[in-house]
Amino acid sequence: RASLEDTMPVGVWVTVKVPDEVKEEFLKVMEIDMKGSRAEEGCLRFDLLDQGGGVYNFYEVYASDEAAAHHKTLPHYKAWADFKAKNMETIGASQTVNKFTLVGEPQ
């Protein structure tokens, strides 16, 4: 029998610092990732937040661990992963990821 925790939505809060010279490409890549992610059955929320000064957060919530894992197999995620790999010394090096479990019902 699955426990309540096994079925709770999960998410990540990602923070990156984006240099001005790749900001336009970053925003294009993130638009691809956001649109594709939002179309996934298991994606409950995906937002990109601009803190200013080149600092961005992504807020992603998935219905389950399986849905989050599936997300990483899709082409729109690969667009982000490839961009980050190409910019590992700046964006990749600045990235922090905090994983969480959603409390209560998703809105």
Z-matrix of the N, CA and C atoms (Angstrom, degrees):
N
C 1 1.459
C 2 1.524 1 109.40
N 3 1.318 2 117.26 1 130.97
C 4 1.462 3 122.06 2 -179.76
C 5 1.526 4 110.06 3 -75.40
N 6 1.306 5 115.76 4 141.45
C 7 1.461 6 119.65 5 176.30
C 8 1.527 7 109.32 6 -84.77
N 9 1.315 8 115.96 7 165.90
C 10 1.465 9 120.72 8 178.34
C 11 1.518 10 110.62 9 -57.77
N 12 1.336 11 117.46 10 -38.25
C 13 1.465 12 120.73 11 -179.59
C 14 1.519 13 112.53 12 -63.92
N 15 1.346 14 117.17 13 -28.52
C 16 1.459 15 120.78 14 179.91
C 17 1.526 16 112.16 15 -68.25
N 18 1.322 17 116.98 16 -21.09
C 19 1.459 18 120.26 17 -176.04
C 20 1.522 19 113.20 18 -111.92
N 21 1.325 20 117.10 19 4.11
C 22 1.462 21 120.40 20 -179.13
C 23 1.524 22 110.20 21 -74.36
N 24 1.334 23 117.02 22 141.15
C 25 1.462 24 119.46 23 174.67
C 26 1.530 25 111.01 24 -60.60
N 27 1.324 26 115.20 25 144.70
C 28 1.460 27 122.13 26 -179.26
C 29 1.523 28 109.39 27 -122.09
N 30 1.308 29 115.36 28 158.08
C 31 1.457 30 117.35 29 -179.71
C 32 1.506 31 112.88 30 -156.16
N 33 1.318 32 112.96 31 178.00
C 34 1.452 33 121.49 32 176.01
C 35 1.526 34 109.23 33 -136.05
N 36 1.312 35 114.30 34 146.21
C 37 1.462 36 123.62 35 172.49
C 38 1.521 37 105.15 36 -117.42
N 39 1.328 38 116.05 37 109.63
C 40 1.463 39 121.81 38 -175.17
C 41 1.527 40 108.62 39 -109.40
N 42 1.312 41 116.83 40 136.81
C 43 1.463 42 122.15 41 175.78
C 44 1.525 43 108.42 42 -123.40
N 45 1.337 44 115.74 43 132.64
C 46 1.467 45 121.44 44 176.17
C 47 1.520 46 109.52 45 -136.88
N 48 1.320 47 115.20 46 153.88
C 49 1.475 48 122.53 47 173.27
C 50 1.522 49 106.67 48 -108.72
N 51 1.326 50 116.38 49 122.27
C 52 1.458 51 122.34 50 -174.22
C 53 1.532 52 109.92 51 -109.77
N 54 1.329 53 116.83 52 118.01
C 55 1.469 54 119.64 53 176.96
C 56 1.537 55 110.76 54 -64.08
N 57 1.315 56 116.72 55 147.42
C 58 1.466 57 121.92 56 -178.67
C 59 1.526 58 113.01 57 -53.56
N 60 1.345 59 116.70 58 -37.21
C 61 1.464 60 119.44 59 -174.37
C 62 1.526 61 113.68 60 -68.85
N 63 1.343 62 119.05 61 -14.73
C 64 1.468 63 120.63 62 177.49
C 65 1.531 64 112.50 63 -120.63
N 66 1.321 65 116.55 64 9.83
C 67 1.464 66 120.68 65 -177.29
C 68 1.526 67 111.93 66 -59.35
N 69 1.325 68 118.42 67 -45.73
C 70 1.462 69 121.10 68 -178.00
C 71 1.531 70 110.62 69 -61.76
N 72 1.333 71 116.78 70 -45.14
C 73 1.472 72 120.36 71 178.60
C 74 1.532 73 110.55 72 -64.63
N 75 1.327 74 116.94 73 -41.47
C 76 1.466 75 121.57 74 177.37
C 77 1.525 76 110.76 75 -56.37
N 78 1.327 77 116.74 76 -48.38
C 79 1.469 78 120.10 77 -178.16
C 80 1.525 79 111.46 78 -64.09
N 81 1.331 80 118.13 79 -36.82
C 82 1.471 81 120.85 80 176.74
C 83 1.520 82 110.92 81 -65.55
N 84 1.331 83 117.08 82 -45.22
C 85 1.457 84 121.66 83 179.05
C 86 1.529 85 110.25 84 -62.68
N 87 1.311 86 116.97 85 -43.30
C 88 1.462 87 119.95 86 -179.63
C 89 1.524 88 111.87 87 -67.34
N 90 1.321 89 117.78 88 -32.61
C 91 1.469 90 119.61 89 175.74
C 92 1.531 91 110.02 90 -63.24
N 93 1.337 92 116.80 91 -42.09
C 94 1.467 93 121.42 92 176.94
C 95 1.526 94 109.71 93 -60.73
N 96 1.326 95 116.71 94 -48.01
C 97 1.459 96 121.20 95 -177.91
C 98 1.529 97 111.17 96 -65.56
N 99 1.328 98 117.96 97 -43.39
C 100 1.461 99 120.55 98 179.77
C 101 1.520 100 111.69 99 -62.38
N 102 1.328 101 117.00 100 -49.91
C 103 1.472 102 120.12 101 -177.70
C 104 1.517 103 111.16 102 -62.10
N 105 1.325 104 116.67 103 -45.33
C 106 1.459 105 119.92 104 178.69
C 107 1.513 106 112.44 105 -64.02
N 108 1.330 107 116.14 106 -42.70
C 109 1.463 108 120.73 107 -179.29
C 110 1.523 109 110.85 108 -64.23
N 111 1.306 110 116.77 109 -45.00
C 112 1.470 111 120.49 110 -178.58
C 113 1.522 112 111.93 111 -62.65
N 114 1.327 113 117.56 112 -23.26
C 115 1.464 114 121.67 113 178.27
C 116 1.539 115 112.17 114 -83.56
N 117 1.324 116 117.44 115 -12.71
C 118 1.463 117 120.88 116 179.07
C 119 1.526 118 109.86 117 -68.89
N 120 1.326 119 115.48 118 138.07
C 121 1.466 120 120.35 119 178.81
C 122 1.522 121 111.79 120 -58.58
N 123 1.332 122 117.26 121 -37.22
C 124 1.459 123 120.89 122 -176.08
C 125 1.512 124 115.52 123 -87.85
N 126 1.338 125 117.75 124 -2.61
C 127 1.468 126 120.69 125 -179.85
C 128 1.522 127 109.59 126 -89.71
N 129 1.318 128 116.73 127 119.84
C 130 1.465 129 121.52 128 -179.84
C 131 1.521 130 111.87 129 -93.15
N 132 1.339 131 116.39 130 -25.82
C 133 1.470 132 119.87 131 -178.94
C 134 1.519 133 109.31 132 -165.31
N 135 1.328 134 114.83 133 142.37
C 136 1.470 135 120.41 134 173.96
C 137 1.520 136 106.18 135 -151.37
N 138 1.314 137 115.92 136 112.73
C 139 1.460 138 121.36 137 -179.46
C 140 1.517 139 109.81 138 -127.45
N 141 1.319 140 115.64 139 146.36
C 142 1.461 141 123.22 140 173.00
C 143 1.521 142 106.90 141 -111.17
N 144 1.317 143 116.52 142 128.12
C 145 1.460 144 122.41 143 -176.92
C 146 1.523 145 109.37 144 -119.41
N 147 1.315 146 116.80 145 135.62
C 148 1.465 147 123.38 146 179.97
C 149 1.519 148 108.66 147 -106.10
N 150 1.340 149 116.40 148 112.81
C 151 1.467 150 120.93 149 178.68
C 152 1.524 151 112.25 150 -85.31
N 153 1.334 152 117.08 151 -8.14
C 154 1.454 153 120.65 152 -174.59
C 155 1.514 154 110.08 153 89.87
N 156 1.305 155 116.37 154 161.42
C 157 1.452 156 121.28 155 178.47
C 158 1.519 157 113.56 156 66.32
N 159 1.338 158 117.38 157 20.95
C 160 1.455 159 121.52 158 179.38
C 161 1.523 160 114.40 159 83.08
N 162 1.335 161 117.44 160 6.95
C 163 1.469 162 121.53 161 179.76
C 164 1.526 163 108.90 162 -97.83
N 165 1.346 164 114.88 163 127.24
C 166 1.466 165 122.02 164 -179.92
C 167 1.520 166 109.67 165 -127.34
N 168 1.338 167 114.59 166 149.53
C 169 1.459 168 122.01 167 172.27
C 170 1.517 169 108.48 168 -121.32
N 171 1.322 170 116.80 169 145.10
C 172 1.459 171 120.81 170 166.13
C 173 1.520 172 105.92 171 -114.31
N 174 1.305 173 114.74 172 138.45
C 175 1.458 174 122.85 173 178.80
C 176 1.519 175 105.99 174 -119.80
N 177 1.339 176 116.35 175 110.42
C 178 1.464 177 120.78 176 -175.47
C 179 1.526 178 109.44 177 -123.39
N 180 1.344 179 116.75 178 133.27
C 181 1.463 180 121.71 179 177.39
C 182 1.525 181 107.93 180 -129.73
N 183 1.343 182 114.87 181 131.56
C 184 1.463 183 122.12 182 -179.23
C 185 1.522 184 109.05 183 -122.70
N 186 1.324 185 116.13 184 152.16
C 187 1.462 186 122.12 185 -175.94
C 188 1.522 187 112.69 186 -62.88
N 189 1.321 188 117.27 187 -25.16
C 190 1.468 189 120.85 188 -176.73
C 191 1.529 190 109.35 189 -161.93
N 192 1.324 191 115.24 190 170.66
C 193 1.462 192 120.38 191 173.36
C 194 1.528 193 110.31 192 -60.05
N 195 1.329 194 116.30 193 -38.36
C 196 1.463 195 120.69 194 179.92
C 197 1.523 196 111.28 195 -63.42
N 198 1.327 197 116.95 196 -42.12
C 199 1.471 198 120.76 197 178.89
C 200 1.526 199 110.34 198 -64.78
N 201 1.335 200 117.17 199 -38.82
C 202 1.467 201 121.00 200 178.45
C 203 1.528 202 110.01 201 -66.22
N 204 1.324 203 117.23 202 -40.78
C 205 1.460 204 120.86 203 178.46
C 206 1.524 205 110.64 204 -66.29
N 207 1.323 206 116.91 205 -41.06
C 208 1.472 207 121.05 206 178.85
C 209 1.531 208 110.63 207 -61.17
N 210 1.315 209 117.06 208 -39.29
C 211 1.464 210 122.77 209 179.00
C 212 1.529 211 110.92 210 -51.79
N 213 1.323 212 116.24 211 -39.93
C 214 1.469 213 120.48 212 -176.28
C 215 1.529 214 113.25 213 -74.25
N 216 1.336 215 117.84 214 -3.11
C 217 1.463 216 121.24 215 178.42
C 218 1.524 217 112.46 216 -99.32
N 219 1.313 218 117.82 217 -1.91
C 220 1.471 219 121.82 218 -170.78
C 221 1.532 220 112.62 219 -97.88
N 222 1.342 221 116.41 220 154.44
C 223 1.477 222 120.73 221 -175.54
C 224 1.527 223 114.61 222 -59.38
N 225 1.329 224 118.02 223 -36.52
C 226 1.466 225 118.67 224 -179.12
C 227 1.532 226 111.21 225 -68.00
N 228 1.318 227 118.34 226 -33.18
C 229 1.467 228 120.57 227 173.85
C 230 1.526 229 109.67 228 -67.23
N 231 1.330 230 116.58 229 -40.84
C 232 1.468 231 121.17 230 -179.69
C 233 1.530 232 110.46 231 -59.01
N 234 1.336 233 117.92 232 -35.34
C 235 1.466 234 120.66 233 177.46
C 236 1.530 235 109.85 234 -57.81
N 237 1.341 236 116.89 235 -44.91
C 238 1.459 237 121.23 236 177.43
C 239 1.524 238 110.73 237 -66.28
N 240 1.327 239 117.07 238 -47.95
C 241 1.470 240 121.35 239 -176.97
C 242 1.529 241 110.75 240 -60.30
N 243 1.328 242 117.25 241 -41.28
C 244 1.467 243 120.93 242 179.16
C 245 1.528 244 111.15 243 -66.66
N 246 1.339 245 116.38 244 -41.93
C 247 1.468 246 120.67 245 177.99
C 248 1.523 247 110.38 246 -61.97
N 249 1.336 248 116.87 247 -45.43
C 250 1.467 249 120.71 248 179.63
C 251 1.533 250 110.43 249 -62.34
N 252 1.324 251 116.95 250 -43.04
C 253 1.471 252 120.67 251 179.96
C 254 1.525 253 111.02 252 -61.57
N 255 1.320 254 116.26 253 -38.54
C 256 1.469 255 121.50 254 179.22
C 257 1.531 256 111.21 255 -68.47
N 258 1.321 257 116.90 256 -23.71
C 259 1.473 258 122.82 257 -177.53
C 260 1.535 259 110.88 258 -120.22
N 261 1.325 260 115.96 259 37.36
C 262 1.467 261 121.07 260 -174.12
C 263 1.530 262 112.60 261 -62.41
N 264 1.327 263 118.17 262 -33.36
C 265 1.468 264 120.09 263 -177.20
C 266 1.527 265 112.75 264 -72.77
N 267 1.325 266 117.21 265 -17.82
C 268 1.466 267 120.07 266 179.49
C 269 1.529 268 110.09 267 -114.84
N 270 1.315 269 117.42 268 -74.94
C 271 1.467 270 121.47 269 -176.78
C 272 1.522 271 110.66 270 -64.62
N 273 1.324 272 116.72 271 -49.45
C 274 1.462 273 119.63 272 -179.59
C 275 1.512 274 112.54 273 -59.08
N 276 1.316 275 116.49 274 -42.78
C 277 1.471 276 120.86 275 -178.89
C 278 1.524 277 111.71 276 -67.26
N 279 1.329 278 117.07 277 -28.28
C 280 1.464 279 120.44 278 -177.52
C 281 1.531 280 112.95 279 -85.96
N 282 1.318 281 117.37 280 -13.40
C 283 1.470 282 121.18 281 -170.99
C 284 1.523 283 112.95 282 -67.69
N 285 1.332 284 115.29 283 132.57
C 286 1.461 285 121.97 284 168.31
C 287 1.523 286 107.21 285 -122.28
N 288 1.321 287 116.74 286 144.31
C 289 1.462 288 122.35 287 -179.43
C 290 1.518 289 108.51 288 -130.06
N 291 1.320 290 116.10 289 125.56
C 292 1.463 291 122.26 290 174.37
C 293 1.519 292 108.05 291 -117.25
N 294 1.327 293 116.22 292 121.08
C 295 1.463 294 121.18 293 179.24
C 296 1.527 295 108.53 294 -91.91
N 297 1.341 296 116.12 295 149.51
C 298 1.455 297 120.35 296 179.86
C 299 1.517 298 110.84 297 -150.47
N 300 1.326 299 114.97 298 165.04
C 301 1.460 300 123.16 299 171.91
C 302 1.524 301 106.45 300 -113.05
N 303 1.316 302 116.57 301 133.56
C 304 1.454 303 121.24 302 -179.96
C 305 1.525 304 109.56 303 -70.64
N 306 1.319 305 116.92 304 136.64
C 307 1.456 306 122.25 305 176.72
C 308 1.519 307 107.15 306 -102.08
N 309 1.311 308 117.14 307 126.10
C 310 1.447 309 121.56 308 -178.62
C 311 1.515 310 111.36 309 87.33
N 312 1.302 311 116.05 310 -177.60
C 313 1.466 312 122.30 311 -178.26
C 314 1.521 313 110.82 312 -80.78
N 315 1.357 314 117.51 313 138.26
C 316 1.459 315 119.43 314 176.65
C 317 1.526 316 111.12 315 -66.58
N 318 1.303 317 115.78 316 146.71
C 319 1.481 318 120.80 317 179.12
C 320 1.493 319 111.34 318 -93.35
